[in-house]
């Protein structure tokens, strides 16, 4: 009875940890039946997606170096095309979010566009379809683009994080840190004339800002590449935020007018 009680407590603690991390779906692992007599092989270890529960909650120690992932880093640096970069990202296992997501959400739109939009991370619908901004917020983004005579064929769209965080939670600072080198390489390959950081997490990742998006939106800044070249960048409000706070759409419209003027220039 003592053995049974101990294992049930450990299982309950593990489930609680998953819920705190934002898990909202079961990974297809086979859980064997718990009986009143004993716990029989709680998890079928032959399933692909099993990973040990960490003794300490530290999912952030996942940089290239800490994971002996120097090979992946070099492959990323050597990428010259979007297809090469996408393949390296698909093979990258240094971010825990990959384990709970359905697929990599790489990009959408026209890679030859002058304007590149950078969102936060995929949501549930994006995770299903494999395209950024295709849910309710994506529909509003399309309307915002149409307001300044743009559409999906005339812009290029990606995210800071290519895998959906469980429960659509905000990406952590260290998840952003892990994936930022890929984002910078993505920008360098596309080389747009204008960058638009859509939402607070995207702005924080690209601009290294502190504080909320309302403090930093609507102002042109410079994004500096490793080559020394700079690209004008502006932060604006995320469509998901505007759906929750429609009274702020007037601020987004001001940002859109600035983007339209910059494109005309």
C-alpha positions in Angstrom: 0.0 0.0 0.0 2.9 2.4 0.7 4.4 1.7 -2.7 1.0 2.3 -4.4 0.4 5.6 -2.5 3.9 6.8 -3.4 3.4 6.2 -7.1 0.0 7.7 -7.2 1.3 10.9 -5.6 4.2 11.0 -8.1 1.7 10.6 -11.0 -0.5 13.4 -9.5 2.5 15.7 -9.2 3.4 15.0 -12.8 -0.1 15.8 -14.0 -0.1 19.0 -11.9 3.2 20.1 -13.5 1.9 19.5 -17.0 -1.2 21.7 -16.2 1.0 24.5 -14.9 3.0 24.4 -18.1 -0.3 25.0 -20.0 -0.9 21.5 -21.4 -4.3 21.2 -22.9 -4.1 17.9 -24.8 -2.9 14.4 -24.3 0.3 13.2 -26.2 -0.4 9.8 -27.6 1.4 7.8 -25.0 -0.1 4.5 -23.8 -1.0 4.7 -20.1 -1.5 1.3 -18.5 -4.3 0.6 -16.1 -3.8 1.4 -12.4 -5.1 -1.2 -10.1 -5.7 -1.2 -6.3 -3.0 -3.9 -5.9 0.0 -2.3 -7.8 1.0 0.0 -10.6 1.9 -2.0 -13.6 4.3 -0.4 -16.1 2.6 3.0 -15.8 3.9 4.2 -19.2 4.6 2.2 -22.3 8.2 3.3 -23.0 8.1 2.1 -26.6 6.0 5.1 -27.6 8.0 7.8 -29.4 7.0 10.9 -27.4 8.0 9.8 -23.9 10.4 12.0 -22.0 11.3 12.0 -18.4 9.8 14.5 -16.0 12.7 16.8 -14.9 13.6 16.7 -11.3 13.8 20.5 -11.4 11.6 22.7 -13.6 14.3 24.2 -15.9 13.1 23.9 -19.5 15.2 26.9 -20.5 18.7 25.5 -20.4 18.4 24.6 -24.1 20.9 26.7 -26.0 22.9 25.2 -28.8 25.9 24.7 -26.7 24.1 23.2 -23.7 22.6 20.6 -25.9 25.8 19.8 -27.8 24.0 21.1 -30.8 26.9 22.8 -32.5 26.3 20.9 -35.7 22.7 22.3 -36.0 24.0 25.8 -35.3 26.6 25.5 -38.1 24.0 24.2 -40.4 21.7 27.1 -39.6 24.5 29.6 -40.2 25.3 28.0 -43.6 21.7 28.3 -44.8 21.3 30.4 -48.0 17.7 29.5 -48.9 14.4 29.3 -47.0 14.0 25.6 -47.8 17.4 24.9 -46.2 16.5 26.9 -43.1 13.1 25.2 -42.9 14.8 21.7 -43.1 17.3 22.6 -40.3 14.5 23.9 -38.1 12.4 20.7 -38.7 15.4 18.7 -37.5 16.2 20.9 -34.5 15.4 19.3 -31.2 16.7 22.0 -28.9 13.3 23.4 -28.0 10.8 21.5 -25.8 7.8 23.1 -27.6 8.5 20.8 -30.6 7.4 17.8 -28.5 3.9 19.0 -27.9 3.2 20.8 -31.3 1.6 19.1 -34.3 4.1 20.6 -36.8 6.5 23.4 -37.6 4.8 26.6 -38.6 7.4 28.2 -40.9 5.9 31.0 -42.9 3.2 32.3 -45.3 3.0 34.8 -48.1 5.5 36.1 -50.6 9.2 35.8 -49.7 10.1 38.4 -52.3 7.9 41.0 -50.6 9.3 44.3 -49.3 7.6 43.8 -46.0 8.1 41.0 -43.4 5.6 40.6 -40.6 6.9 38.7 -37.4 4.3 37.3 -35.1 4.6 35.7 -31.7 3.8 31.9 -32.0 1.3 29.6 -33.6 -2.1 29.1 -32.0 -4.3 26.0 -32.3 -5.6 26.7 -35.8 -2.1 27.6 -37.1 -0.8 24.4 -35.5 -3.4 22.4 -37.4 -2.9 24.1 -40.8 0.9 24.8 -40.6 0.5 28.5 -41.6 0.9 31.6 -39.4 -2.1 33.8 -38.7 -4.8 31.6 -40.1 -7.3 31.6 -37.2 -9.5 34.4 -36.0 -6.6 36.8 -35.5 -5.4 36.0 -39.0 -8.7 37.0 -40.4 -8.4 40.4 -38.7 -4.8 40.7 -39.8 -6.0 40.2 -43.4 -8.5 43.1 -43.0 -5.8 45.3 -41.5 -3.5 44.6 -44.5 -6.4 45.2 -46.9 -6.9 48.6 -45.3 -3.5 49.7 -46.7 -3.8 47.8 -50.0 -1.8 44.8 -49.0 -2.7 41.1 -48.8 -1.1 37.6 -48.2 0.4 37.7 -51.7 2.1 41.0 -51.1 3.6 40.4 -47.6 5.7 37.7 -46.0 4.7 36.4 -42.6 6.6 34.3 -40.0 6.7 33.9 -36.2 9.4 34.2 -33.5 8.4 30.7 -32.3 7.6 28.1 -35.0 5.8 25.6 -32.6 2.6 26.2 -30.7 3.1 26.7 -27.0 0.7 24.4 -25.0 -2.5 26.1 -24.2 -1.5 29.0 -26.4 0.5 30.5 -23.6 2.9 33.3 -24.1 6.4 32.0 -25.1 8.9 32.3 -22.3 12.0 34.5 -22.6 14.3 31.5 -22.9 12.1 29.9 -25.6 12.5 33.1 -27.5 16.2 33.1 -26.8 16.6 29.6 -28.2 14.7 30.4 -31.4 16.0 33.9 -32.0 19.1 32.8 -34.1 16.7 31.1 -36.5 14.6 34.2 -36.8 17.6 36.4 -37.5 18.8 34.0 -40.2 15.2 34.0 -41.6 15.3 37.8 -41.8 18.8 37.8 -43.4 17.6 35.3 -46.1 14.5 37.3 -47.0 16.1 40.7 -46.6 12.9 42.8 -46.6 12.8 46.6 -46.8 10.6 46.8 -43.8 10.0 44.7 -40.7 6.8 44.7 -38.6 6.8 43.2 -35.2 3.2 42.1 -34.5 2.6 42.0 -30.7 4.6 42.4 -27.6 6.5 39.1 -27.7 7.6 39.7 -31.2 8.7 43.3 -30.4 10.6 42.1 -27.3 12.4 39.4 -29.3 13.5 41.6 -32.2 13.9 44.9 -30.4 15.1 43.8 -27.0 12.7 46.2 -25.4 11.4 46.3 -21.8 7.8 47.0 -20.9 4.5 46.6 -22.8 3.8 46.9 -26.5 1.8 50.1 -25.9 5.0 51.9 -24.9 6.8 50.9 -28.1 4.3 50.7 -30.9 4.1 53.2 -33.6 7.7 54.3 -33.7 10.3 53.4 -36.3 13.5 51.9 -35.1 16.4 50.1 -36.7 17.1 46.3 -36.7 20.8 45.7 -37.2 22.0 42.6 -39.0 25.3 40.8 -38.4 26.5 42.3 -41.7 26.0 45.8 -40.3 23.1 46.6 -42.5 19.9 47.9 -40.9 16.3 47.4 -41.7 13.5 49.8 -40.5 11.2 48.1 -38.0 8.0 49.1 -36.3 6.0 47.4 -33.6 2.2 47.2 -33.7 -0.6 45.6 -31.7 -1.4 41.9 -32.2 -4.8 41.2 -33.8 -5.6 38.8 -31.0 -5.2 41.7 -28.6 -7.4 43.9 -30.8 -10.1 41.2 -30.7 -10.1 41.4 -26.9 -9.8 45.2 -26.9 -11.5 46.6 -30.0 -11.2 50.2 -28.7 -7.5 50.0 -29.4 -8.0 49.5 -33.1 -7.5 53.2 -33.6 -3.9 52.8 -32.5 -3.4 49.9 -34.9 -4.8 52.1 -37.7 -2.2 54.8 -36.9 0.5 52.1 -37.1 -0.8 50.9 -40.5 -0.7 54.4 -41.9 2.9 54.7 -40.9 3.7 51.4 -42.6 1.8 52.6 -45.8 3.8 55.8 -45.8 7.1 54.0 -45.4 6.3 51.6 -48.2 5.4 54.5 -50.5 8.7 56.2 -49.7 
